[in-house]
Amino acid sequence: MKSEANSVQSEKSSAPSKAARTKRIAVLCSLLAATALVSCVSITRTVVAPPSIPGATYVGSDTCSQCHENVTKGFHTATHARLKAPGANAADVGCESCHGPGSVHSESGGAHHTIVNPRKSPETCFQCHLDKRGEFNLPHHHPVLEGKISCGDCHDPHKGQAVLGGGTAMATEFDTCGRCHTAQRGPFVFEHEAVREGCTTCHAIHGSVNPRMLKERSSVVCLKCHFQQQTTAGRIVIGGSDHTTRLPRGTCFSAGCHEAVHGSQIGSSLRF
């Protein structure tokens, strides 16, 4: 009995006092509060908001359709139309999500300076497509930030698929890219099979760290498709031909072997 009493007394003496526990809890709460404060002030959050126009208020898409029926009548088919919430939730969104509040524009009879035109600046598109802003800042990119082309030159925000070759559309990416890149469009007697897959098979079309906006540098971009099982150690065979000494020269097209990379009128090897 005496031994048990000594054991209980020892446990009581080793346990922290109530005051010590209270102090530890207070310190822990202070640390948690400090962590939460640092988190709130040190994290940059992006707020997505419609463009603003001084003195203008929202009037709703129905007001826009009174003058722009040729645009609004097909908007229900557009990719962007899926972002529109039904009912009262959509009272202040729709056309004005990209063009800004339209009261001043409507009251002025459609004055150009009273509404936002996304074709004049990509900033409206970047409100949602933040990743594209970063891609256009890469070393090799389409000159959107320079104002030479706009997002609307390649994407139709008002009708159908925003990406022409996307979804179940019958059109291909070449129908979009080929409008400017006519030399690469063809037609060719010997067409590069990658052309049928689309330009984005090889190109990062908004921007890339690689020349010609290629997704990969050197011959890697070609070897994603043009590769085969190797059976001889130390040798690389592609298309039944030994490429061991050719690959170090550069890309398949810059090394002077397959210069007609989009298609050729002469031979299926796309040399010329």
C-alpha positions in Angstrom: 0.0 0.0 0.0 2.8 2.4 0.8 4.5 1.6 -2.6 1.2 2.4 -4.4 0.8 5.7 -2.6 4.3 6.7 -3.5 3.6 5.9 -7.1 0.5 8.0 -7.2 2.3 10.9 -5.5 5.1 10.6 -8.1 2.7 10.9 -11.0 1.0 13.9 -9.5 4.3 15.7 -9.0 5.4 15.0 -12.6 2.1 16.2 -14.2 2.1 19.9 -15.3 0.2 22.2 -13.0 -3.1 23.9 -14.1 -1.3 27.2 -14.5 1.4 25.7 -16.7 -1.2 24.1 -19.0 -3.1 27.4 -19.2 0.1 29.2 -20.2 0.9 26.7 -22.8 -2.6 26.9 -24.3 -2.3 30.7 -24.4 1.1 30.5 -26.2 -0.3 28.1 -28.7 -3.3 30.3 -29.5 -0.9 33.3 -30.0 1.2 31.3 -32.4 -1.9 30.2 -34.4 -3.2 33.8 -34.5 0.2 35.0 -35.7 0.3 32.3 -38.4 -3.2 33.3 -39.6 -2.2 37.0 -39.7 0.9 36.3 -41.7 -1.0 34.1 -44.2 -3.6 36.8 -44.8 -1.1 39.6 -45.4 1.6 37.6 -47.4 -0.6 35.8 -49.9 -1.5 37.6 -53.1 -5.0 36.7 -54.3 -6.3 37.5 -57.8 -9.8 39.0 -57.9 -11.7 38.4 -61.1 -14.0 41.4 -61.8 -15.7 42.9 -64.9 -14.0 45.9 -66.4 -15.2 49.2 -65.0 -16.4 52.3 -66.9 -16.6 55.7 -65.0 -20.2 56.7 -64.3 -21.7 53.6 -65.9 -24.0 51.0 -64.3 -25.1 47.6 -65.5 -28.2 47.4 -67.8 -28.3 43.7 -68.7 -27.8 41.8 -71.9 -31.3 42.4 -73.1 -30.5 46.1 -73.5 -27.4 45.1 -75.6 -29.5 43.0 -77.9 -31.7 45.9 -78.9 -28.8 47.2 -81.1 -26.5 44.2 -81.3 -29.0 41.5 -82.2 -26.7 40.2 -84.9 -24.2 39.3 -82.2 -26.5 38.3 -79.3 -28.8 36.0 -81.3 -26.1 33.4 -81.6 -24.5 33.8 -78.2 -26.4 30.9 -76.7 -24.2 28.6 -78.8 -21.0 30.2 -77.6 -18.5 28.6 -75.2 -18.6 31.7 -73.1 -22.4 31.5 -72.7 -22.0 28.5 -70.4 -20.5 30.8 -67.8 -23.7 32.8 -67.5 -25.7 31.9 -64.4 -29.5 31.7 -64.8 -32.1 33.9 -63.1 -31.4 36.8 -60.8 -27.8 35.6 -60.4 -27.1 36.8 -63.9 -28.6 40.3 -63.6 -25.2 42.0 -63.8 -23.3 39.6 -66.0 -23.4 38.5 -69.6 -22.2 40.9 -72.3 -21.1 43.4 -69.6 -18.8 40.8 -68.0 -16.3 41.5 -70.9 -17.5 44.9 -72.2 -18.1 46.7 -68.9 -21.3 48.3 -67.6 -23.3 49.6 -70.5 -25.6 52.4 -69.3 -23.5 55.2 -70.6 -23.0 53.4 -73.9 -26.7 52.9 -74.3 -27.7 56.4 -73.3 -25.1 57.9 -75.7 -26.5 56.0 -78.7 -23.5 53.7 -78.9 -20.5 56.0 -78.7 -17.3 54.0 -79.0 -15.4 55.4 -76.1 -18.2 54.5 -73.7 -17.7 50.7 -73.8 -14.8 48.3 -73.5 -13.6 46.7 -76.8 -11.6 43.5 -76.0 -10.1 43.6 -79.5 -8.3 46.8 -78.6 -6.6 45.2 -75.5 -6.1 41.6 -74.3 -6.5 42.8 -70.7 -10.2 42.0 -70.7 -9.4 38.4 -71.7 -6.7 38.1 -69.1 -9.1 38.8 -66.3 -10.1 35.1 -66.5 -7.3 33.6 -68.7 -4.4 34.5 -66.4 -2.2 31.6 -67.7 -2.3 33.1 -71.2 -0.9 36.4 -69.9 2.1 34.4 -68.7 2.5 32.5 -72.0 2.4 35.7 -74.0 5.3 37.0 -71.9 7.5 34.0 -72.9 10.4 34.8 -75.4 8.6 33.4 -78.4 4.9 34.3 -78.7 2.2 35.6 -80.9 2.4 39.4 -80.9 -0.8 39.9 -78.9 0.8 42.1 -76.2 2.4 44.2 -78.9 -1.1 44.9 -80.3 -0.4 43.4 -83.8 -3.1 40.8 -83.3 -5.9 40.2 -80.8 -7.4 37.2 -79.1 -10.5 37.7 -81.3 -8.5 37.0 -84.4 -8.2 33.4 -83.4 -11.2 32.9 -81.0 -14.8 33.8 -81.5 -16.3 34.7 -78.1 -19.8 35.3 -79.4 -20.8 32.2 -81.3 -19.9 28.5 -81.3 -16.6 27.0 -80.1 -14.1 29.6 -78.8 -11.4 27.2 -80.1 -12.3 26.5 -83.8 -10.9 23.0 -83.8 -12.1 22.1 -80.3 -14.9 19.9 -79.1 -16.9 18.1 -81.8 -16.4 20.8 -84.4 -15.7 19.6 -87.9 -13.2 22.4 -88.5 -9.5 21.9 -87.7 -6.9 24.1 -86.1 -5.5 24.7 -89.6 -8.7 26.6 -90.5 -7.7 29.1 -87.8 -3.9 29.1 -88.1 -4.0 28.8 -91.9 -5.7 32.1 -92.4 -2.3 33.8 -91.5 0.2 31.0 -92.1 -0.8 30.3 -95.7 2.6 28.8 -96.7 2.3 26.2 -94.0 -1.3 25.4 -94.9 -0.6 23.9 -98.3 -2.1 22.0 -99.9 0.8 19.6 -100.3 1.3 16.5 -102.4 3.0 14.9 -99.4 1.5 16.2 -96.2 3.1 15.8 -92.8 0.7 13.6 -90.8 1.1 16.0 -87.8 -0.8 18.6 -89.8 -3.9 16.5 -89.7 -3.6 16.3 -85.9 -3.4 20.1 -85.6 -0.8 22.8 -85.1 -0.8 22.3 -81.3 0.7 18.9 -81.8 4.1 20.6 -82.2 3.5 24.3 -81.3 2.6 26.0 -78.0 0.4 28.5 -79.9 0.3 31.3 -77.3 4.0 31.3 -76.3 7.0 29.1 -75.7 10.6 29.3 -74.5 11.6 27.5 -77.7 12.1 29.1 -81.2 9.1 28.8 -83.6 6.9 28.4 -80.4 7.7 24.7 -80.4 6.6 22.6 -77.4 10.0 21.0 -77.1 13.5 21.9 -78.3 15.8 20.0 -80.6 14.7 16.7 -82.1 12.6 15.8 -79.1 9.6 17.5 -80.7 9.8 15.0 -83.6 10.8 12.0 -81.7 7.5 12.1 -79.8 6.0 10.5 -82.9 8.9 9.4 -85.1 10.5 6.8 -82.9 10.6 3.0 -82.9 12.0 0.2 -80.8 15.7 0.0 -80.9 17.4 -3.4 -81.4 21.0 -2.5 -81.7 22.9 -1.0 -78.8 24.5 2.4 -79.5 22.5 3.0 -82.7 19.3 5.0 -83.3 17.2 3.8 -86.2 14.2 5.9 -87.3 12.1 4.9 -90.3 14.5 2.1 -91.1 17.4 4.6 -91.5 20.4 5.0 -89.1 20.1 8.4 -87.5 22.9 8.0 -84.9 25.2 10.7 -86.4 22.4 12.9 -87.6 20.5 13.7 -84.4 23.3 15.6 -82.8 23.3 18.1 -85.7 20.1 19.8 -84.5 16.4 19.5 -85.1 15.3 17.3 -87.9 14.4 20.4 -90.0 17.2 22.8 -89.0 19.9 20.1 -89.7 19.0 20.2 -93.4 17.3 16.8 -93.6 13.6 17.5 -93.4 13.2 21.2 -94.2 9.7 20.9 -95.6 8.3 20.0 -92.1 4.7 20.9 -92.9 4.6 19.2 -96.3 6.3 18.7 -99.6 5.5 18.7 -103.3 8.4 16.5 -104.1 8.8 13.5 -101.7 7.4 11.8 -98.6 10.7 12.3 -96.7 9.8 16.1 -96.6 13.4 17.0 -97.5 12.4 19.9 -99.9 
